[in-house]
């Protein structure tokens, strides 16, 4: 591009350039002249899990109170924004306790807003190896069959379920149990019902669908 063409391009766009600079200056002045204020924001904690075959076995912290300071206009928008605290587990390689100190770098606070303090100031979590195992399904029956009916047996499909989670909690699981099945609603034949199964440890999950089919034999 020749110097003449550059000059024409600058002259052609000079209006838009001046307008952009004026708007930027106006926005900067409006923020710069606002009074400094402080406020507290309740921010949810998000956990970025990179895997590493580890599980958190300790209770998780749901929210952190952030005491912030900045221009009043920015602080007014904090309550409407999605301010969060993000804990990144990507560098957690070994089992054991790990302490995360809540700093501004762990938040998505907007530019110009300072973090004065966080409550709690630190979050300590316990990491354990992930364990998976298969356990039997126990069926729970309630009520009684109608007069003249007798249950001669039942089948569960599948009879076992795979669970996984923190090793210490998975090791305590010896079986999972179904929701209650009311025998009073059963009729003659081979009635079947689809029912949910429950694992008692809070951080242990099912590898697949947490349901089974129970087929009862009533001749």
C-alpha positions in Angstrom: 0.0 0.0 0.0 1.4 3.4 -1.0 1.7 6.4 1.3 -1.1 8.1 -0.7 -3.4 5.1 -0.2 -2.6 4.9 3.5 -3.4 8.6 3.9 -6.7 8.2 2.1 -7.6 5.2 4.4 -6.8 7.1 7.5 -8.8 10.1 6.4 -11.7 7.9 5.4 -11.9 6.1 8.8 -10.9 9.1 11.0 -14.5 9.7 12.1 -14.9 6.1 13.4 -11.5 6.3 15.1 -12.3 9.5 16.9 -15.7 8.1 18.0 -14.0 4.9 19.3 -11.4 6.9 21.3 -14.1 9.2 22.7 -16.2 6.2 23.9 -13.2 4.5 25.4 -12.3 7.6 27.2 -15.8 8.1 28.5 -16.0 4.6 29.8 -12.6 5.0 31.5 -13.6 8.3 33.1 -16.9 6.9 34.4 -15.1 4.1 36.1 -12.2 6.1 37.3 -14.4 8.7 38.9 -16.6 6.2 40.7 -16.1 5.9 44.5 -14.3 2.8 45.8 -16.6 0.5 47.7 -16.5 -3.0 49.2 -19.1 -5.8 49.1 -19.3 -9.5 49.8 -20.2 -12.0 47.1 -21.3 -15.6 47.7 -19.5 -17.5 44.9 -20.1 -21.1 44.1 -17.0 -23.4 44.0 -16.4 -25.3 40.7 -14.0 -28.2 40.6 -12.0 -28.9 37.5 -11.1 -32.6 37.6 -8.4 -33.8 35.3 -8.8 -37.4 36.3 -5.5 -38.9 37.4 -7.4 -41.9 38.7 -8.0 -40.0 42.0 -11.2 -39.3 43.9 -12.1 -36.7 46.5 -13.2 -38.5 49.7 -13.6 -35.5 52.0 -16.7 -33.3 52.0 -16.7 -30.6 49.2 -17.2 -26.9 49.9 -20.1 -25.5 47.9 -19.6 -21.8 48.3 -17.0 -19.2 49.4 -17.7 -15.7 50.6 -15.6 -13.2 48.7 -15.0 -9.7 50.2 -14.2 -7.5 47.3 -13.3 -3.8 46.7 -13.6 -1.7 43.6 -15.5 1.0 41.7 -19.2 1.0 42.7 -20.4 0.4 39.2 -18.4 -2.8 38.9 -19.4 -4.0 42.3 -23.1 -3.5 41.5 -22.7 -5.9 38.6 -21.1 -8.6 40.7 -24.4 -9.7 42.2 -25.8 -10.2 38.6 -22.6 -11.8 37.2 -21.6 -15.4 37.5 -18.7 -15.0 39.9 -17.1 -18.4 40.7 -14.1 -19.9 42.5 -12.4 -22.6 40.4 -10.2 -25.3 41.9 -8.1 -27.1 39.4 -7.1 -30.7 40.2 -4.9 -31.1 37.2 -1.6 -31.0 39.2 -2.8 -33.4 41.9 -0.9 -36.5 41.2 -0.7 -38.4 44.5 -3.2 -39.5 47.2 -3.4 -37.6 50.4 -4.4 -34.1 51.6 -4.1 -31.0 49.5 -4.7 -27.4 50.6 -6.0 -24.8 48.2 -5.6 -21.1 49.3 -8.3 -18.9 47.8 -6.6 -16.1 45.9 -7.8 -13.8 43.2 -6.2 -16.0 40.6 -8.7 -18.7 41.5 -11.7 -16.5 40.7 -13.2 -14.8 37.6 -13.5 -11.4 39.2 -13.6 -8.6 36.6 -10.6 -6.4 36.0 -10.5 -3.5 38.5 -12.1 -5.5 41.4 -9.7 -6.6 44.2 -10.2 -9.6 46.5 -9.7 -8.5 50.1 -10.4 -11.8 51.8 -12.2 -15.1 51.3 -14.1 -17.1 53.8 -13.0 -19.8 54.2 -9.5 -18.6 53.2 -8.4 -22.2 52.4 -10.0 -25.4 51.4 -8.4 -28.7 52.3 -9.4 -31.8 50.4 -8.4 -35.5 50.8 -7.7 -37.5 47.6 -7.8 -41.3 47.4 -7.2 -43.8 44.6 -10.3 -44.6 42.5 -11.5 -48.2 43.1 -14.1 -50.2 41.2 -15.7 -53.5 42.2 -18.8 -55.6 41.7 -21.2 -56.3 44.5 -24.5 -58.4 44.8 -28.0 -56.8 44.7 -30.2 -57.4 47.7 -34.0 -57.2 47.1 -36.2 -55.6 49.7 -39.8 -56.9 50.0 -42.6 -55.3 52.0 -46.2 -56.3 52.6 -47.8 -59.8 52.0 -49.1 -61.7 49.1 -52.9 -61.9 48.7 -54.5 -65.0 50.3 -53.8 -68.2 48.4 -50.7 -66.9 46.7 -47.2 -68.1 47.4 -43.8 -66.8 46.2 -41.6 -69.7 45.3 -38.6 -67.6 44.2 -37.4 -64.5 42.4 -34.7 -63.5 39.9 -32.7 -60.2 39.7 -31.4 -59.0 36.4 -28.5 -58.2 36.7 -27.8 -59.9 40.0 -24.7 -57.8 40.6 -23.8 -54.1 40.0 -20.4 -52.4 39.5 -19.7 -49.5 41.7 -16.7 -47.1 41.9 -15.4 -44.2 44.0 -12.9 -43.4 46.7 -11.1 -46.6 47.7 -11.9 -46.4 51.4 -15.7 -46.0 50.7 -15.9 -48.6 48.0 -14.2 -51.1 50.3 -17.0 -50.7 52.8 -19.7 -51.5 50.2 -20.6 -55.3 50.5 -23.9 -55.1 48.6 -26.4 -52.7 47.2 -30.2 -52.9 47.8 -33.3 -52.2 45.9 -36.1 -49.9 46.8 -39.0 -51.7 48.5 -41.2 -54.0 46.4 -44.7 -54.3 47.7 -45.8 -57.9 47.5 -49.4 -56.9 48.1 -49.6 -55.6 44.5 -48.4 -58.9 43.0 -50.6 -61.3 41.1 -50.2 -64.9 40.0 -47.7 -65.8 37.3 -44.2 -64.2 36.9 -44.7 -60.5 37.6 -41.7 -58.3 37.0 -40.9 -54.8 38.1 -38.1 -52.3 37.3 -36.7 -50.9 40.5 -33.9 -48.5 41.6 -30.9 -49.7 43.6 -29.1 -47.8 46.3 -25.5 -47.6 47.5 -25.1 -46.4 51.1 -21.7 -44.6 50.7 -22.3 -41.0 49.6 -19.4 -40.7 47.2 -19.7 -44.2 45.6 -21.5 -44.3 42.2 -22.8 -46.9 39.9 -20.8 -47.6 36.8 -24.0 -48.1 34.7 -27.8 -47.6 35.1 -28.7 -47.8 38.8 -31.7 -50.0 38.2 -32.5 -53.7 38.1 -35.4 -55.9 37.0 -36.9 -58.2 39.6 -39.1 -61.1 38.4 -41.1 -63.0 41.0 -42.4 -66.5 40.6 -45.9 -67.0 41.9 -47.4 -70.3 40.7 
